């Protein structure tokens, strides 16, 4: 599967946080998140392993009992079933891959 770059298809999932599924396969799904400065991703967990890369911006990412300020070029991995949340310190763009595929993100 190929996916060409397109500015359309983003949807707001929380105030100040928009996402778009970029591409997916049978086992994985890749998303782009656009996060506005000051937005909060509240604490949550899911069965999916989540691996991310910060394309631009800065935020504080909380994974379980750990917290880290992530900046452009940093990456992370969140195991399935682990509580996590984020505080966005600057307008940011993150790419994240989920496994197994998050079917609720398919459109």
Phi, psi and omega in degrees: 000137174243151176222117179277147179302137183206132181284348182273166171099002178280145176224142180282123180258336174211161178305123178081001181233117178244151180218159177214131172285125182274306182202157179210159174234200180288328187246343184227163178216134180247134181233158169244129177250134172248121188238126181275144176310134178090349179284156183235130170262108186293160183298131180202170175214160177205168183287344188281135166288142187228121179242129186229161179219129180271109181288319179203155176103199183201137177205165172257125181249128179250122178234112185059234180268002183258146175229143180211134171280120180254141181233171180315127179096348179280158179222168183205165173222131179242114178295153175300144176081009181253130177298139177207157179201173181210150172240121185271118184268335177217157171309133189220156172230128180232143173252131179226144178244133180244140175217129358295168180305138177269097184298332179292346177268358178278140178217000000 
